[in-house]
Amino acid sequence: MNILVTGATGLIGSALMSRLASTGHHCLPLRRGAAVGNEPGPIWNPESGLIRLETAGPLEAVIHLAGENIAQRWTAAAKARIRSSRVDATRLLCEALTRLPQPPRVVVCASATGYYGDRGDEVLAEDSSPGQGFLAEVCQSWEAATEPARLCGMRVVHLRVGIVLARRGGALAKMLPAFRLGLGGRLGTGRQFWSWICLEDLIRVIELALGEESLNGAVNAVSPAAVTNTQFTHALAQAIGRPALLPMPAIAVKLLLGEMGREALLGSARVRPARLIESGFVFRFPELGAALNHTLGSPDS
Ligand SMILES: NC(=O)c1ccc[n+]([C@@H]2O[C@H](COP(=O)([O-])OP(=O)(O)OC[C@H]3O[C@@H](n4cnc5c(N)ncnc54)[C@H](OP(=O)(O)O)[C@@H]3O)[C@@H](O)[C@H]2O)c1
């Protein structure tokens, strides 16, 4: 397949590019940047609303992963970047796809379990209502921004991705230094659910979404075993053989990380991958302990 990939340099995108290339696909990264002279390749500069895809050649699929990283203090300017890099950029991309002489058949677009907001121990499937808060609002608008592609007949899959377990980046990589020093611990009450997925399984989910015609619309990209933050803390401490004795009270999380900490770390989303299970997808790492052991022991993750 000829596949255009945005966000190809990111945590998920770089692993995905290697995997797709090794399975015989032709992947074209759509990197941000200004047009340089008469450069022939595709152009994408979402901040200035510039896009040119006609030179990308015939595309069968698009995987859209680009977006400003959310792991930062959510100042007003950061929130504007986080929102616009998803909502405006997705609309720009999808509108450009509709103008191609031969639009791709499928667009796989990242979204996040943040869609559901802070929901205690309610089990959340794809048809659950959206939640409230900044992330929930961004995710709803992000998904809605693909509407031009859907109306033009493309199959659009919104992957509501949970916490991606990877050694080289993302939440786990940020937690590891403190845990390795024995300074890890639960956050707040520790009762909030964290829905997670091993990077390797997420790449397999994206591959499935490319080819499986029955997958359309929202798909929860999480393992079937969401855990509480306390369970996550114990599993991580066990995986690296260190104690995790230093809980961080909710007030400290909020003081240190502000609204981002409140929503992304203290919020609770117990998400079930109902559509993946219906489609027969078999997780290689459905349980957290094995997923952590694999992730921490694998040089590629
Ligand atoms: N990792 C997770 O745990 C997780 C969980 C849920 C959802 N997701 C979502 O999945 C997608 C990919 O995640 P990731 O972890 O691979 O993200 P990442 O490592 O932060 O990479 C995202 C990529 O997006 C592009 N990008 C960065 N800032 C941008 C901006 N201001 N405007 C437009 N593009 C920008 C960059 O690619 P270029 O420089 O090549 O353009 C960057 O490499 C994101 O949309 C993220 O929200 C991730």
The ligand as an SDF file (V2000), in Angstrom:
LIG
                    3D

 48 52  0  0  0  0  0  0  0  0999 V2000
    1.7910    8.3930   23.2370 N   0  0  0  0  0  0  0  0  0  0  0  0
    0.6410    8.2600   23.8990 C   0  0  0  0  0  0  0  0  0  0  0  0
    0.6040    7.7220   25.0380 O   0  0  0  0  0  0  0  0  0  0  0  0
   -0.6520    8.7050   23.2690 C   0  0  0  0  0  0  0  0  0  0  0  0
   -1.8610    8.4450   23.9570 C   0  0  0  0  0  0  0  0  0  0  0  0
   -3.0450    8.8620   23.4010 C   0  0  0  0  0  0  0  0  0  0  0  0
   -3.0580    9.5280   22.1740 C   0  0  0  0  0  0  0  0  0  0  0  0
   -1.8830    9.7750   21.5240 N   0  0  0  0  0  0  0  0  0  0  0  0
   -1.9350   10.5380   20.2670 C   0  0  0  0  0  0  0  0  0  0  0  0
   -1.2990    9.8500   19.2090 O   0  0  0  0  0  0  0  0  0  0  0  0
   -0.6190   10.7910   18.3630 C   0  0  0  0  0  0  0  0  0  0  0  0
    0.8400   10.3730   18.2350 C   0  0  0  0  0  0  0  0  0  0  0  0
    1.3790   10.2690   19.5450 O   0  0  0  0  0  0  0  0  0  0  0  0
    2.9500   10.2530   19.8270 P   0  0  0  0  0  0  0  0  0  0  0  0
    3.1080    9.8070   21.2260 O   0  0  0  0  0  0  0  0  0  0  0  0
    3.6630    9.5370   18.7270 O   0  0  0  0  0  0  0  0  0  0  0  0
    3.2390   11.8130   19.7590 O   0  0  0  0  0  0  0  0  0  0  0  0
    4.6590   12.5780   19.7080 P   0  0  0  0  0  0  0  0  0  0  0  0
    5.7820   11.6540   19.9940 O   0  0  0  0  0  0  0  0  0  0  0  0
    4.4990   13.8070   20.5210 O   0  0  0  0  0  0  0  0  0  0  0  0
    4.7730   12.9680   18.1480 O   0  0  0  0  0  0  0  0  0  0  0  0
    3.7890   13.6910   17.5010 C   0  0  0  0  0  0  0  0  0  0  0  0
    4.3130   14.1850   16.1660 C   0  0  0  0  0  0  0  0  0  0  0  0
    3.4270   15.2090   15.7410 O   0  0  0  0  0  0  0  0  0  0  0  0
    4.1370   16.2300   15.0790 C   0  0  0  0  0  0  0  0  0  0  0  0
    3.9190   17.4830   15.8130 N   0  0  0  0  0  0  0  0  0  0  0  0
    4.4890   17.9190   16.9660 C   0  0  0  0  0  0  0  0  0  0  0  0
    4.0610   19.1370   17.3100 N   0  0  0  0  0  0  0  0  0  0  0  0
    3.1800   19.4920   16.3300 C   0  0  0  0  0  0  0  0  0  0  0  0
    2.4130   20.6520   16.1020 C   0  0  0  0  0  0  0  0  0  0  0  0
    2.4480   21.7010   16.9370 N   0  0  0  0  0  0  0  0  0  0  0  0
    1.6200   20.6780   14.9900 N   0  0  0  0  0  0  0  0  0  0  0  0
    1.5670   19.6130   14.1380 C   0  0  0  0  0  0  0  0  0  0  0  0
    2.3040   18.4970   14.3030 N   0  0  0  0  0  0  0  0  0  0  0  0
    3.0840   18.4500   15.3820 C   0  0  0  0  0  0  0  0  0  0  0  0
    5.6150   15.8550   15.0860 C   0  0  0  0  0  0  0  0  0  0  0  0
    5.9050   15.2230   13.8410 O   0  0  0  0  0  0  0  0  0  0  0  0
    6.6220   16.0180   12.6210 P   0  0  0  0  0  0  0  0  0  0  0  0
    7.6420   16.9210   13.2220 O   0  0  0  0  0  0  0  0  0  0  0  0
    7.1740   14.9160   11.7930 O   0  0  0  0  0  0  0  0  0  0  0  0
    5.5220   16.7650   11.9270 O   0  0  0  0  0  0  0  0  0  0  0  0
    5.7020   14.8280   16.2110 C   0  0  0  0  0  0  0  0  0  0  0  0
    6.7340   13.9050   15.9770 O   0  0  0  0  0  0  0  0  0  0  0  0
   -0.7760   12.1720   19.0110 C   0  0  0  0  0  0  0  0  0  0  0  0
   -1.7730   12.8810   18.3410 O   0  0  0  0  0  0  0  0  0  0  0  0
   -1.1880   11.8580   20.4300 C   0  0  0  0  0  0  0  0  0  0  0  0
   -2.0540   12.8390   20.9850 O   0  0  0  0  0  0  0  0  0  0  0  0
   -0.6820    9.3790   22.0400 C   0  0  0  0  0  0  0  0  0  0  0  0
  1  2  1  0
  2  3  2  0
  2  4  1  0
  4  5  1  0
  4 48  2  0
  5  6  2  0
  6  7  1  0
  7  8  2  0
  8  9  1  0
  8 48  1  0
  9 10  1  0
  9 46  1  0
 10 11  1  0
 11 12  1  0
 11 44  1  0
 12 13  1  0
 13 14  1  0
 14 15  2  0
 14 16  1  0
 14 17  1  0
 17 18  1  0
 18 19  2  0
 18 20  1  0
 18 21  1  0
 21 22  1  0
 22 23  1  0
 23 24  1  0
 23 42  1  0
 24 25  1  0
 25 26  1  0
 25 36  1  0
 26 27  1  0
 26 35  1  0
 27 28  2  0
 28 29  1  0
 29 30  1  0
 29 35  2  0
 30 31  1  0
 30 32  2  0
 32 33  1  0
 33 34  2  0
 34 35  1  0
 36 37  1  0
 36 42  1  0
 37 38  1  0
 38 39  2  0
 38 40  1  0
 38 41  1  0
 42 43  1  0
 44 45  1  0
 44 46  1  0
 46 47  1  0
M  CHG  2   8   1  16  -1
M  END
$$$$
